[in-house]
Amino acid sequence: MDRKYIYRCEDSVEGIFTAVYEAWASVHRHEENRIEVRMREWEETFLFAEYIEVVSDAEKSEKVQRSVRLRVSEEAYEMVMKAALSQEPEKGEVIYRFLIFAYREGPKACKSYGNPWAMKLFEIVRNFENESHHLKGFLRFEGKERGLLLARYAPKNNVIGDLMEHFSDRLNTENFMIFDEKRRIAGIHPGGAAWFVYRLNEEEYQELCRMAQSEDMYTELWRIFHSRIAIEERKNLLLQRSNLPLRFRQYMPEFQKSVVGN
């Protein structure tokens, strides 16, 4: 029986690509290696396996990313980046196996759906892009203190980079923030300047939660708009739920009851 070498890394782009680097640079055969992302407190363990804890390394991560862009393609790089930011528990292993295949096949690997790892990567990326696409339409900005526009959400995938790219182009002169409650990170865009992502400490997280729950005129305008465009006789709740999944509505003011008068 072949011995397994399992590289455990943190759930981050840097962590996953460092694990790919370490597994590739090892003396073991690819068939003996496995990459496991630490996403839960409890992880499945394998008998006859050696666990190797990977320490994230920016230089090693950058080497892998640069190699993918040069030796495979920009499309492959974008796909593995989105996969690394996804919610998929097996993403580390999928990225590793896909890259083994892609370095051999070159740019055509991205469209080689007959390969199980390429197909699995495609499915992960499609899920990531679908959620990002939905949120570009469902995200709601509300006016807060000091002229700040704030939107909050709790996505399955880490799509904050995609959303910041999208909204910074459309709200270039505005001071706005997109708050990911699940990961406790915020995308921040100072008006007219470059956006960046910031990880919140406990005090900042609590303050932002407090700010997000306060209502303003934008909150009520969303409710008024929603009620005015509705045609009672043509309501179709099944179609509405299909087009707008329930999990998005907790952050949409038009689906929340007003605090005033309740």
Salt bridges, closest charged atoms under 4 A:
ASP2 OD2 - ARG29 NH2 3.47
ASP11 OD1 - LYS91 NZ 2.60
GLU22 OE2 - LYS60 NZ 2.56
GLU31 OE1 - ARG29 NH1 3.60
GLU32 OE2 - ARG29 NH2 3.59
GLU36 OE2 - ARG8 NE 2.60
GLU43 OE1 - ARG40 NH2 3.47
GLU50 OE1 - ARG3 NE 3.90
GLU53 OE1 - ARG38 NH1 2.79
GLU59 OE2 - LYS63 NZ 3.91
GLU62 OE2 - ARG66 NH1 3.73
GLU74 OE2 - ARG69 NE 2.92
GLU75 OE2 - LYS111 NZ 2.48
GLU88 OE1 - LYS120 NZ 3.82
GLU90 OE1 - ARG34 NH2 2.96
GLU93 OE2 - ARG97 NE 2.78
GLU105 OE2 - ARG104 NE 3.59
GLU105 OE1 - LYS108 NZ 3.56
GLU129 OE2 - LYS82 NZ 2.68
GLU131 OE2 - ARG247 NH1 2.97
GLU142 OE1 - LYS144 NZ 4.00
GLU145 OE1 - ARG146 NH1 3.81
GLU145 OE2 - ARG210 NH2 2.95
ASP169 OD2 - ARG170 NH1 3.65
ASP180 OD2 - ARG183 NH1 3.03
GLU181 OE2 - ARG152 NH1 2.98
GLU202 OE1 - ARG184 NH1 2.44
GLU207 OE2 - ARG210 NH2 2.55
GLU215 OE2 - ARG223 NH2 2.97
GLU220 OE1 - ARG223 NH1 3.13
GLU232 OE1 - LYS235 NZ 3.50
GLU254 OE2 - ARG140 NH2 2.78
